[in-house]
Amino acid sequence: MLSMSLVNEHPVSERRPLVDRVRDALASFDGVRPVWARGAGLHVLLGLHGEDAFARLTPLGGTQVGLAFRAAEPQAGWEALLLVDDLEQVVEHALVAEGALPGC
């Protein structure tokens, strides 16, 4: 018989698409500038309203998500992963880095 910990390895919330969980995380911050989130393959891109993506979130397994920012030269794509952490912390760091949170 399988133990419940094996059957329910991840909470139900983590079985939802990453883009939906990122949108929920964005909505949890007060006073955030308008930021969009959209799926791009395994990744989720973040961008300010009316602008190109500034960050890319990548699921790394379990609750870990990687954060990368757009390279300074557009043709260069994305920088290497800057941060690996839980989803909420990665989203917060992305917003702070972009100045999308009040007081940043």
A tleap script that builds the chain and sets N, CA, C and O, in Angstrom:
source leaprc.protein.ff14SB
mol = sequence {
  NMET LEU SER MET SER LEU VAL ASN GLU HIE
  PRO VAL SER GLU ARG ARG PRO LEU VAL ASP
  ARG VAL ARG ASP ALA LEU ALA SER PHE ASP
  GLY VAL ARG PRO VAL TRP ALA ARG GLY ALA
  GLY LEU HIE VAL LEU LEU GLY LEU HIE GLY
  GLU ASP ALA PHE ALA ARG LEU THR PRO LEU
  GLY GLY THR GLN VAL GLY LEU ALA PHE ARG
  ALA ALA GLU PRO GLN ALA GLY TRP GLU ALA
  LEU LEU LEU VAL ASP ASP LEU GLU GLN VAL
  VAL GLU HIE ALA LEU VAL ALA GLU GLY ALA
  LEU PRO GLY CCYS
}
set mol.1.N position { 0.845 -1.187 0.000 }
set mol.1.CA position { 0.000 0.000 0.000 }
set mol.1.C position { 0.891 1.252 0.000 }
set mol.1.O position { 1.869 1.323 0.744 }
set mol.2.N position { 0.547 2.225 -0.831 }
set mol.2.CA position { 1.302 3.471 -0.889 }
set mol.2.C position { 0.920 4.367 0.270 }
set mol.2.O position { -0.249 4.447 0.648 }
set mol.3.N position { 1.906 5.038 0.827 }
set mol.3.CA position { 1.587 5.995 1.884 }
set mol.3.C position { 0.991 7.242 1.256 }
set mol.3.O position { 1.201 7.514 0.074 }
set mol.4.N position { 0.261 7.983 2.036 }
set mol.4.CA position { -0.364 9.212 1.528 }
set mol.4.C position { 0.689 10.214 1.078 }
set mol.4.O position { 0.439 10.994 0.159 }
set mol.5.N position { 1.862 10.208 1.706 }
set mol.5.CA position { 2.892 11.172 1.304 }
set mol.5.C position { 3.375 10.896 -0.112 }
set mol.5.O position { 3.763 11.826 -0.820 }
set mol.6.N position { 3.360 9.635 -0.539 }
set mol.6.CA position { 3.764 9.322 -1.909 }
set mol.6.C position { 2.661 9.653 -2.895 }
set mol.6.O position { 2.929 10.132 -3.996 }
set mol.7.N position { 1.439 9.401 -2.507 }
set mol.7.CA position { 0.312 9.663 -3.399 }
set mol.7.C position { 0.121 11.158 -3.582 }
set mol.7.O position { -0.140 11.619 -4.693 }
set mol.8.N position { 0.248 11.911 -2.514 }
set mol.8.CA position { 0.022 13.356 -2.554 }
set mol.8.C position { 1.336 14.094 -2.369 }
set mol.8.O position { 1.474 14.916 -1.463 }
set mol.9.N position { 2.285 13.803 -3.218 }
set mol.9.CA position { 3.615 14.389 -3.091 }
set mol.9.C position { 3.583 15.913 -3.149 }
set mol.9.O position { 4.337 16.569 -2.430 }
set mol.10.N position { 2.723 16.489 -3.993 }
set mol.10.CA position { 2.622 17.936 -4.128 }
set mol.10.C position { 1.211 18.369 -3.764 }
set mol.10.O position { 0.244 17.697 -4.125 }
set mol.11.N position { 1.081 19.491 -3.046 }
set mol.11.CA position { -0.260 19.993 -2.751 }
set mol.11.C position { -1.032 20.256 -4.043 }
set mol.11.O position { -0.448 20.475 -5.104 }
set mol.12.N position { -2.346 20.228 -3.924 }
set mol.12.CA position { -3.208 20.447 -5.089 }
set mol.12.C position { -2.865 21.751 -5.789 }
set mol.12.O position { -2.891 21.812 -7.018 }
set mol.13.N position { -2.541 22.806 -5.024 }
set mol.13.CA position { -2.233 24.100 -5.634 }
set mol.13.C position { -1.041 24.008 -6.580 }
set mol.13.O position { -0.975 24.755 -7.556 }
set mol.14.N position { -0.093 23.099 -6.310 }
set mol.14.CA position { 1.077 22.973 -7.167 }
set mol.14.C position { 0.802 22.152 -8.417 }
set mol.14.O position { 1.647 22.094 -9.310 }
set mol.15.N position { -0.351 21.524 -8.498 }
set mol.15.CA position { -0.703 20.788 -9.704 }
set mol.15.C position { -1.374 21.693 -10.731 }
set mol.15.O position { -1.571 21.291 -11.877 }
set mol.16.N position { -1.721 22.896 -10.332 }
set mol.16.CA position { -2.281 23.875 -11.268 }
set mol.16.C position { -1.169 24.346 -12.190 }
set mol.16.O position { 0.003 24.301 -11.817 }
set mol.17.N position { -1.518 24.799 -13.389 }
set mol.17.CA position { -0.482 25.297 -14.298 }
set mol.17.C position { 0.347 26.406 -13.640 }
set mol.17.O position { -0.178 27.235 -12.895 }
set mol.18.N position { 1.637 26.401 -13.928 }
set mol.18.CA position { 2.535 27.389 -13.347 }
set mol.18.C position { 2.074 28.811 -13.649 }
set mol.18.O position { 2.148 29.676 -12.776 }
set mol.19.N position { 1.608 29.063 -14.841 }
set mol.19.CA position { 1.179 30.424 -15.192 }
set mol.19.C position { 0.036 30.886 -14.290 }
set mol.19.O position { -0.015 32.061 -13.925 }
set mol.20.N position { -0.873 30.000 -13.925 }
set mol.20.CA position { -1.967 30.375 -13.020 }
set mol.20.C position { -1.439 30.678 -11.630 }
set mol.20.O position { -1.900 31.617 -10.980 }
set mol.21.N position { -0.471 29.886 -11.166 }
set mol.21.CA position { 0.113 30.130 -9.843 }
set mol.21.C position { 0.919 31.422 -9.829 }
set mol.21.O position { 0.942 32.126 -8.819 }
set mol.22.N position { 1.578 31.741 -10.936 }
set mol.22.CA position { 2.311 33.011 -11.031 }
set mol.22.C position { 1.330 34.172 -10.991 }
set mol.22.O position { 1.577 35.160 -10.300 }
set mol.23.N position { 0.231 34.074 -11.710 }
set mol.23.CA position { -0.782 35.148 -11.690 }
set mol.23.C position { -1.344 35.343 -10.285 }
set mol.23.O position { -1.567 36.474 -9.854 }
set mol.24.N position { -1.573 34.239 -9.572 }
set mol.24.CA position { -2.042 34.341 -8.185 }
set mol.24.C position { -1.000 35.050 -7.325 }
set mol.24.O position { -1.346 35.897 -6.502 }
set mol.25.N position { 0.264 34.710 -7.512 }
set mol.25.CA position { 1.334 35.350 -6.743 }
set mol.25.C position { 1.388 36.842 -7.055 }
set mol.25.O position { 1.541 37.655 -6.143 }
set mol.26.N position { 1.267 37.211 -8.319 }
set mol.26.CA position { 1.259 38.628 -8.696 }
set mol.26.C position { 0.112 39.363 -8.017 }
set mol.26.O position { 0.284 40.482 -7.534 }
set mol.27.N position { -1.055 38.734 -7.982 }
set mol.27.CA position { -2.246 39.357 -7.389 }
set mol.27.C position { -2.126 39.509 -5.876 }
set mol.27.O position { -2.848 40.306 -5.277 }
set mol.28.N position { -1.227 38.757 -5.256 }
set mol.28.CA position { -1.101 38.805 -3.798 }
set mol.28.C position { -0.321 40.026 -3.308 }
set mol.28.O position { -0.332 40.325 -2.113 }
set mol.29.N position { 0.351 40.730 -4.209 }
set mol.29.CA position { 1.118 41.911 -3.829 }
set mol.29.C position { 0.265 43.160 -3.998 }
set mol.29.O position { -0.385 43.341 -5.028 }
set mol.30.N position { 0.269 44.021 -2.986 }
set mol.30.CA position { -0.494 45.265 -3.044 }
set mol.30.C position { 0.268 46.318 -3.834 }
set mol.30.O position { 1.483 46.457 -3.692 }
set mol.31.N position { -0.452 47.055 -4.663 }
set mol.31.CA position { 0.122 48.194 -5.360 }
set mol.31.C position { 1.082 47.874 -6.483 }
set mol.31.O position { 1.841 48.747 -6.904 }
set mol.32.N position { 1.072 46.648 -6.982 }
set mol.32.CA position { 1.981 46.268 -8.065 }
set mol.32.C position { 1.581 46.982 -9.350 }
set mol.32.O position { 0.398 47.073 -9.680 }
set mol.33.N position { 2.583 47.488 -10.072 }
set mol.33.CA position { 2.306 48.037 -11.401 }
set mol.33.C position { 1.726 46.922 -12.251 }
set mol.33.O position { 1.989 45.752 -11.973 }
set mol.34.N position { 0.942 47.241 -13.284 }
set mol.34.CA position { 0.342 46.185 -14.119 }
set mol.34.C position { 1.413 45.301 -14.768 }
set mol.34.O position { 2.199 45.764 -15.595 }
set mol.35.N position { 1.428 44.038 -14.384 }
set mol.35.CA position { 2.372 43.057 -14.902 }
set mol.35.C position { 1.582 41.911 -15.510 }
set mol.35.O position { 0.633 41.412 -14.906 }
set mol.36.N position { 1.975 41.498 -16.703 }
set mol.36.CA position { 1.314 40.346 -17.330 }
set mol.36.C position { 2.185 39.105 -17.150 }
set mol.36.O position { 3.403 39.191 -16.989 }
set mol.37.N position { 1.531 37.963 -17.182 }
set mol.37.CA position { 2.221 36.669 -17.120 }
set mol.37.C position { 1.612 35.784 -18.188 }
set mol.37.O position { 0.390 35.681 -18.298 }
set mol.38.N position { 2.472 35.139 -18.981 }
set mol.38.CA position { 1.962 34.208 -19.998 }
set mol.38.C position { 2.910 33.033 -20.132 }
set mol.38.O position { 4.124 33.157 -19.974 }
set mol.39.N position { 2.310 31.887 -20.430 }
set mol.39.CA position { 3.092 30.682 -20.608 }
set mol.39.C position { 3.863 30.713 -21.913 }
set mol.39.O position { 3.395 31.253 -22.915 }
set mol.40.N position { 5.046 30.129 -21.888 }
set mol.40.CA position { 5.901 30.003 -23.070 }
set mol.40.C position { 6.608 28.657 -22.953 }
set mol.40.O position { 7.739 28.581 -22.473 }
set mol.41.N position { 5.935 27.597 -23.396 }
set mol.41.CA position { 6.485 26.262 -23.211 }
set mol.41.C position { 6.469 25.920 -21.737 }
set mol.41.O position { 5.430 26.045 -21.087 }
set mol.42.N position { 7.595 25.491 -21.195 }
set mol.42.CA position { 7.687 25.174 -19.771 }
set mol.42.C position { 7.825 26.421 -18.903 }
set mol.42.O position { 7.651 26.353 -17.686 }
set mol.43.N position { 8.132 27.547 -19.516 }
set mol.43.CA position { 8.428 28.780 -18.799 }
set mol.43.C position { 7.185 29.652 -18.661 }
set mol.43.O position { 6.166 29.438 -19.318 }
set mol.44.N position { 7.310 30.644 -17.780 }
set mol.44.CA position { 6.322 31.722 -17.680 }
set mol.44.C position { 7.094 33.022 -17.828 }
set mol.44.O position { 8.085 33.256 -17.137 }
set mol.45.N position { 6.623 33.864 -18.741 }
set mol.45.CA position { 7.246 35.168 -18.966 }
set mol.45.C position { 6.480 36.238 -18.207 }
set mol.45.O position { 5.255 36.179 -18.107 }
set mol.46.N position { 7.203 37.216 -17.671 }
set mol.46.CA position { 6.612 38.368 -16.993 }
set mol.46.C position { 6.987 39.630 -17.751 }
set mol.46.O position { 8.122 39.783 -18.202 }
set mol.47.N position { 6.027 40.528 -17.887 }
set mol.47.CA position { 6.298 41.804 -18.540 }
set mol.47.C position { 5.410 42.887 -17.982 }
set mol.47.O position { 4.324 42.611 -17.472 }
set mol.48.N position { 5.864 44.109 -18.077 }
set mol.48.CA position { 5.031 45.252 -17.699 }
set mol.48.C position { 4.022 45.497 -18.802 }
set mol.48.O position { 4.297 45.240 -19.974 }
set mol.49.N position { 2.858 45.994 -18.428 }
set mol.49.CA position { 1.787 46.252 -19.389 }
set mol.49.C position { 2.308 47.083 -20.565 }
set mol.49.O position { 2.885 48.154 -20.377 }
set mol.50.N position { 2.097 46.576 -21.763 }
set mol.50.CA position { 2.496 47.277 -22.973 }
set mol.50.C position { 3.956 47.123 -23.340 }
set mol.50.O position { 4.420 47.756 -24.289 }
set mol.51.N position { 4.697 46.294 -22.610 }
set mol.51.CA position { 6.121 46.117 -22.878 }
set mol.51.C position { 6.447 44.640 -23.080 }
set mol.51.O position { 5.627 43.767 -22.797 }
set mol.52.N position { 7.661 44.373 -23.575 }
set mol.52.CA position { 8.131 43.002 -23.741 }
set mol.52.C position { 8.426 42.373 -22.385 }
set mol.52.O position { 8.477 43.054 -21.362 }
set mol.53.N position { 8.616 41.075 -22.402 }
set mol.53.CA position { 8.938 40.345 -21.176 }
set mol.53.C position { 10.260 40.820 -20.597 }
set mol.53.O position { 11.212 41.081 -21.331 }
set mol.54.N position { 10.311 40.931 -19.272 }
set mol.54.CA position { 11.558 41.287 -18.592 }
set mol.54.C position { 12.127 40.110 -17.807 }
set mol.54.O position { 13.314 40.099 -17.484 }
set mol.55.N position { 11.286 39.112 -17.495 }
set mol.55.CA position { 11.753 37.984 -16.689 }
set mol.55.C position { 11.152 36.683 -17.196 }
set mol.55.O position { 10.089 36.660 -17.816 }
set mol.56.N position { 11.869 35.597 -16.910 }
set mol.56.CA position { 11.404 34.256 -17.280 }
set mol.56.C position { 11.515 33.363 -16.055 }
set mol.56.O position { 12.576 33.272 -15.438 }
set mol.57.N position { 10.408 32.699 -15.704 }
set mol.57.CA position { 10.378 31.757 -14.597 }
set mol.57.C position { 10.365 30.357 -15.164 }
set mol.57.O position { 9.642 30.070 -16.118 }
set mol.58.N position { 11.167 29.483 -14.576 }
set mol.58.CA position { 11.322 28.113 -15.058 }
set mol.58.C position { 11.098 27.142 -13.907 }
set mol.58.O position { 11.783 27.237 -12.888 }
set mol.59.N position { 10.154 26.207 -14.040 }
set mol.59.CA position { 9.971 25.215 -12.979 }
set mol.59.C position { 11.176 24.278 -12.935 }
set mol.59.O position { 11.655 23.816 -13.971 }
set mol.60.N position { 11.661 24.005 -11.717 }
set mol.60.CA position { 12.855 23.178 -11.565 }
set mol.60.C position { 12.582 21.886 -10.811 }
set mol.60.O position { 13.501 21.112 -10.545 }
set mol.61.N position { 11.344 21.657 -10.472 }
set mol.61.CA position { 10.979 20.455 -9.728 }
set mol.61.C position { 10.606 20.791 -8.303 }
set mol.61.O position { 11.162 21.706 -7.696 }
set mol.62.N position { 9.661 20.042 -7.781 }
set mol.62.CA position { 9.168 20.332 -6.441 }
set mol.62.C position { 8.588 21.726 -6.400 }
set mol.62.O position { 7.807 22.104 -7.274 }
set mol.63.N position { 8.959 22.490 -5.399 }
set mol.63.CA position { 8.453 23.863 -5.282 }
set mol.63.C position { 9.442 24.889 -5.812 }
set mol.63.O position { 9.181 26.089 -5.728 }
set mol.64.N position { 10.553 24.452 -6.348 }
set mol.64.CA position { 11.609 25.365 -6.794 }
set mol.64.C position { 11.349 25.910 -8.202 }
set mol.64.O position { 10.946 25.184 -9.111 }
set mol.65.N position { 11.592 27.202 -8.343 }
set mol.65.CA position { 11.431 27.913 -9.609 }
set mol.65.C position { 12.686 28.737 -9.830 }
set mol.65.O position { 13.226 29.314 -8.886 }
set mol.66.N position { 13.154 28.798 -11.069 }
set mol.66.CA position { 14.311 29.609 -11.406 }
set mol.66.C position { 13.879 30.925 -12.018 }
set mol.66.O position { 12.849 30.990 -12.690 }
set mol.67.N position { 14.653 31.972 -11.795 }
set mol.67.CA position { 14.377 33.304 -12.321 }
set mol.67.C position { 15.542 33.751 -13.194 }
set mol.67.O position { 16.697 33.714 -12.770 }
set mol.68.N position { 15.231 34.169 -14.406 }
set mol.68.CA position { 16.221 34.745 -15.317 }
set mol.68.C position { 15.645 36.033 -15.881 }
set mol.68.O position { 14.431 36.173 -16.030 }
set mol.69.N position { 16.530 36.967 -16.192 }
set mol.69.CA position { 16.101 38.239 -16.767 }
set mol.69.C position { 16.534 38.326 -18.223 }
set mol.69.O position { 17.475 37.656 -18.649 }
set mol.70.N position { 15.843 39.151 -18.967 }
set mol.70.CA position { 16.167 39.387 -20.368 }
set mol.70.C position { 17.581 39.950 -20.442 }
set mol.70.O position { 17.944 40.818 -19.648 }
set mol.71.N position { 18.369 39.471 -21.376 }
set mol.71.CA position { 19.726 39.973 -21.572 }
set mol.71.C position { 19.677 41.429 -22.044 }
set mol.71.O position { 18.704 41.858 -22.664 }
set mol.72.N position { 20.725 42.171 -21.746 }
set mol.72.CA position { 20.786 43.584 -22.144 }
set mol.72.C position { 20.700 43.740 -23.655 }
set mol.72.O position { 20.082 44.681 -24.152 }
set mol.73.N position { 21.312 42.830 -24.377 }
set mol.73.CA position { 21.230 42.836 -25.837 }
set mol.73.C position { 20.075 41.917 -26.249 }
set mol.73.O position { 20.158 40.710 -26.021 }
set mol.74.N position { 19.011 42.442 -26.842 }
set mol.74.CA position { 17.830 41.643 -27.153 }
set mol.74.C position { 18.124 40.341 -27.912 }
set mol.74.O position { 17.488 39.319 -27.652 }
set mol.75.N position { 19.073 40.371 -28.839 }
set mol.75.CA position { 19.377 39.171 -29.615 }
set mol.75.C position { 20.056 38.094 -28.769 }
set mol.75.O position { 20.150 36.941 -29.191 }
set mol.76.N position { 20.534 38.468 -27.570 }
set mol.76.CA position { 21.213 37.509 -26.702 }
set mol.76.C position { 20.243 36.625 -25.924 }
set mol.76.O position { 20.670 35.646 -25.312 }
set mol.77.N position { 18.955 36.944 -25.931 }
set mol.77.CA position { 17.965 36.115 -25.240 }
set mol.77.C position { 17.912 36.390 -23.757 }
set mol.77.O position { 17.649 37.515 -23.330 }
set mol.78.N position { 18.165 35.343 -22.962 }
set mol.78.CA position { 18.021 35.419 -21.515 }
set mol.78.C position { 19.363 35.218 -20.818 }
set mol.78.O position { 20.216 34.460 -21.281 }
set mol.79.N position { 19.527 35.907 -19.709 }
set mol.79.CA position { 20.695 35.698 -18.864 }
set mol.79.C position { 20.589 34.320 -18.214 }
set mol.79.O position { 19.535 33.685 -18.271 }
set mol.80.N position { 21.664 33.862 -17.604 }
set mol.80.CA position { 21.631 32.614 -16.837 }
set mol.80.C position { 20.711 32.795 -15.633 }
set mol.80.O position { 20.424 33.923 -15.232 }
set mol.81.N position { 20.251 31.688 -15.059 }
set mol.81.CA position { 19.396 31.768 -13.875 }
set mol.81.C position { 20.073 32.604 -12.801 }
set mol.81.O position { 21.236 32.387 -12.463 }
set mol.82.N position { 19.338 33.543 -12.283 }
set mol.82.CA position { 19.853 34.442 -11.254 }
set mol.82.C position { 19.513 33.925 -9.860 }
set mol.82.O position { 20.292 34.079 -8.919 }
set mol.83.N position { 18.345 33.314 -9.747 }
set mol.83.CA position { 17.832 32.947 -8.442 }
set mol.83.C position { 17.023 31.667 -8.560 }
set mol.83.O position { 16.307 31.465 -9.541 }
set mol.84.N position { 17.136 30.808 -7.565 }
set mol.84.CA position { 16.294 29.628 -7.447 }
set mol.84.C position { 15.669 29.688 -6.066 }
set mol.84.O position { 16.379 29.765 -5.063 }
set mol.85.N position { 14.330 29.651 -6.008 }
set mol.85.CA position { 13.632 29.758 -4.730 }
set mol.85.C position { 12.202 29.288 -4.932 }
set mol.85.O position { 11.853 28.795 -6.005 }
set mol.86.N position { 11.369 29.439 -3.900 }
set mol.86.CA position { 9.955 29.125 -4.031 }
set mol.86.C position { 9.293 30.187 -4.907 }
set mol.86.O position { 9.802 31.299 -5.045 }
set mol.87.N position { 8.162 29.832 -5.491 }
set mol.87.CA position { 7.486 30.686 -6.469 }
set mol.87.C position { 7.246 32.103 -5.960 }
set mol.87.O position { 7.574 33.065 -6.655 }
set mol.88.N position { 6.687 32.252 -4.777 }
set mol.88.CA position { 6.345 33.587 -4.287 }
set mol.88.C position { 7.583 34.465 -4.140 }
set mol.88.O position { 7.543 35.654 -4.458 }
set mol.89.N position { 8.679 33.890 -3.662 }
set mol.89.CA position { 9.907 34.663 -3.502 }
set mol.89.C position { 10.503 35.053 -4.853 }
set mol.89.O position { 11.011 36.163 -5.011 }
set mol.90.N position { 10.442 34.150 -5.819 }
set mol.90.CA position { 10.965 34.436 -7.153 }
set mol.90.C position { 10.152 35.558 -7.803 }
set mol.90.O position { 10.723 36.466 -8.406 }
set mol.91.N position { 8.832 35.499 -7.684 }
set mol.91.CA position { 7.987 36.552 -8.253 }
set mol.91.C position { 8.291 37.884 -7.573 }
set mol.91.O position { 8.403 38.910 -8.244 }
set mol.92.N position { 8.423 37.874 -6.266 }
set mol.92.CA position { 8.729 39.119 -5.547 }
set mol.92.C position { 10.069 39.696 -6.000 }
set mol.92.O position { 10.169 40.899 -6.240 }
set mol.93.N position { 11.092 38.864 -6.121 }
set mol.93.CA position { 12.405 39.345 -6.572 }
set mol.93.C position { 12.322 39.926 -7.985 }
set mol.93.O position { 12.950 40.946 -8.271 }
set mol.94.N position { 11.562 39.295 -8.855 }
set mol.94.CA position { 11.392 39.809 -10.218 }
set mol.94.C position { 10.741 41.183 -10.191 }
set mol.94.O position { 11.174 42.090 -10.902 }
set mol.95.N position { 9.700 41.345 -9.372 }
set mol.95.CA position { 9.000 42.629 -9.287 }
set mol.95.C position { 9.898 43.726 -8.699 }
set mol.95.O position { 9.894 44.861 -9.174 }
set mol.96.N position { 10.653 43.380 -7.681 }
set mol.96.CA position { 11.567 44.350 -7.077 }
set mol.96.C position { 12.626 44.784 -8.083 }
set mol.96.O position { 12.908 45.974 -8.227 }
set mol.97.N position { 13.207 43.815 -8.775 }
set mol.97.CA position { 14.270 44.121 -9.746 }
set mol.97.C position { 13.754 45.034 -10.856 }
set mol.97.O position { 14.495 45.872 -11.371 }
set mol.98.N position { 12.501 44.873 -11.218 }
set mol.98.CA position { 11.931 45.684 -12.304 }
set mol.98.C position { 11.337 46.993 -11.794 }
set mol.98.O position { 10.909 47.826 -12.594 }
set mol.99.N position { 11.304 47.185 -10.497 }
set mol.99.CA position { 10.718 48.391 -9.906 }
set mol.99.C position { 9.207 48.399 -9.999 }
set mol.99.O position { 8.595 49.465 -10.058 }
set mol.100.N position { 8.597 47.223 -10.014 }
set mol.100.CA position { 7.145 47.118 -10.174 }
set mol.100.C position { 6.402 47.096 -8.848 }
set mol.100.O position { 5.171 47.096 -8.836 }
set mol.101.N position { 7.126 47.077 -7.729 }
set mol.101.CA position { 6.494 47.139 -6.411 }
set mol.101.C position { 6.633 48.556 -5.864 }
set mol.101.O position { 7.647 49.214 -6.099 }
set mol.102.N position { 5.626 49.028 -5.140 }
set mol.102.CA position { 5.721 50.373 -4.569 }
set mol.102.C position { 6.933 50.497 -3.655 }
set mol.102.O position { 7.263 49.567 -2.920 }
set mol.103.N position { 7.584 51.636 -3.705 }
set mol.103.CA position { 8.732 51.877 -2.843 }
set mol.103.C position { 10.024 51.233 -3.311 }
set mol.103.O position { 11.024 51.259 -2.594 }
set mol.104.N position { 10.016 50.657 -4.500 }
set mol.104.CA position { 11.245 50.001 -4.998 }
set mol.104.C position { 11.965 50.895 -5.969 }
set mol.104.O position { 13.014 50.521 -6.492 }
savepdb mol mol.pdb
quit
